Amino acid sequence: ILLDKDGKRKHTRPTFSGQQIFALEKTFEQTKYLAGPERARLAYSLGMTESQVKVWFQNRRTKWRKKHAAEMATAKKKQDSETERLKGASENEEEDDDYNKPLDPNSDDEKITQLLKKHKPGGGGLLLHPPEGETS
């Protein structure tokens, strides 16, 4: 029994064995809440008090909720950034309605060349007319 400076009993934190923690974690995977009889059985089988099992489950649920909330926040950020990326891509497509429309057969070569340069690095590399003196 430990005493504090005033001579009162000092509360000590229980240390659980690896086997106890393993059994508690396995049970927690199956159910996040224990009813009274289940808690009593588990406490008895592990050599713990019902109060220790109850508090362990309360603390474990808190830890689980925090982790779950962090995972959800990360997933939401990822989804939001993907939504923004797709939104940006669709805005670019809206700005380039000319690029997405079928080409007008009467369109001049300059307009086609400008569209290709805008969408392909290096200007697209297409020749619209063979150089003078060559046939295709």
C-alpha positions in Angstrom: 0.0 0.0 0.0 1.4 3.3 -1.0 0.7 6.5 0.9 0.9 10.1 -0.3 2.6 12.9 1.8 -0.6 13.4 3.9 -0.6 9.7 4.9 -3.6 8.9 2.6 -3.7 5.8 0.4 -2.3 6.6 -3.0 -4.1 5.3 -6.0 -1.9 3.1 -8.2 -2.5 2.3 -11.8 -3.0 -1.4 -12.4 -0.7 -3.0 -14.8 -2.2 -5.7 -16.9 -0.4 -8.7 -18.3 0.0 -9.3 -22.0 -2.5 -12.2 -21.8 -5.1 -9.9 -20.2 -4.6 -7.2 -22.7 -4.8 -9.7 -25.6 -8.1 -11.1 -24.3 -9.5 -7.6 -23.7 -8.5 -6.5 -27.3 -10.0 -9.7 -28.8 -13.2 -9.1 -26.9 -13.2 -5.4 -28.0 -12.9 -6.4 -31.6 -16.1 -8.5 -31.3 -18.1 -6.0 -29.3 -17.4 -2.4 -28.2 -19.8 -2.6 -25.2 -20.1 -5.3 -22.5 -23.3 -5.9 -20.6 -23.0 -6.7 -16.8 -22.9 -10.5 -17.0 -20.4 -10.5 -19.9 -18.2 -8.0 -18.0 -18.4 -10.1 -14.8 -17.4 -13.3 -16.8 -14.5 -11.6 -18.5 -13.3 -10.0 -15.3 -13.4 -13.4 -13.5 -11.7 -15.3 -16.3 -8.8 -12.7 -16.4 -8.4 -12.2 -12.7 -9.5 -8.6 -12.8 -12.3 -6.6 -11.1 -15.4 -5.7 -13.0 -14.5 -2.1 -12.5 -11.1 -2.6 -14.1 -12.7 -4.2 -17.2 -15.4 -1.4 -17.3 -12.8 1.3 -17.2 -10.5 -0.5 -19.7 -13.4 -0.7 -22.2 -14.3 3.0 -21.6 -10.7 4.0 -22.3 -10.4 1.7 -25.3 -13.6 3.1 -26.9 -12.3 6.6 -26.5 -9.0 5.6 -28.2 -11.0 3.9 -31.0 -13.2 6.9 -31.6 -10.2 9.2 -31.9 -8.5 6.9 -34.3 -11.7 6.5 -36.3 -12.3 10.3 -36.4 -8.7 10.9 -37.6 -9.2 8.3 -40.4 -12.5 9.8 -41.4 -10.9 13.3 -41.5 -8.0 12.0 -43.7 -10.4 10.3 -46.0 -12.5 13.5 -46.3 -9.4 15.6 -47.1 -8.4 13.1 -49.8 -11.9 13.1 -51.3 -12.1 16.9 -51.1 -8.7 17.3 -52.9 -9.8 14.8 -55.6 -13.1 16.7 -56.0 -11.1 19.9 -56.4 -8.8 18.3 -58.9 -11.7 17.0 -61.0 -13.5 20.4 -60.7 -10.4 22.1 -62.0 -10.1 19.7 -64.9 -13.8 20.2 -65.8 -13.3 24.0 -65.6 -10.4 23.7 -68.1 -12.6 21.7 -70.4 -15.4 24.3 -70.2 -12.9 27.0 -71.1 -11.8 24.9 -74.1 -15.2 24.3 -75.7 -13.5 24.8 -79.1 -11.1 21.9 -78.4 -13.9 19.5 -77.5 -16.2 20.3 -80.5 -15.8 18.5 -83.8 -13.6 20.4 -86.2 -15.2 22.5 -88.8 -14.0 21.3 -92.2 -13.8 25.0 -93.3 -11.7 26.0 -90.3 -8.4 27.5 -91.1 -5.1 25.8 -90.4 -4.0 28.6 -88.0 -7.0 27.9 -85.6 -6.3 24.2 -85.6 -2.6 24.8 -84.9 -3.4 27.1 -82.0 -5.7 24.5 -80.5 -3.1 21.8 -80.8 -0.3 24.0 -79.3 -2.6 24.8 -76.3 -3.3 21.1 -75.5 -0.1 19.3 -76.5 3.4 20.1 -75.2 5.7 21.0 -78.0 2.8 22.1 -80.3 1.5 18.7 -81.1 4.0 17.8 -83.8 1.4 17.5 -86.5 1.9 18.7 -90.0 -1.4 19.9 -91.5 0.1 20.3 -95.0 3.1 18.5 -96.4 6.0 20.9 -97.2 6.2 22.3 -100.7 7.3 19.7 -103.3 6.4 16.6 -101.1 3.4 14.4 -101.4 1.8 12.5 -98.6 
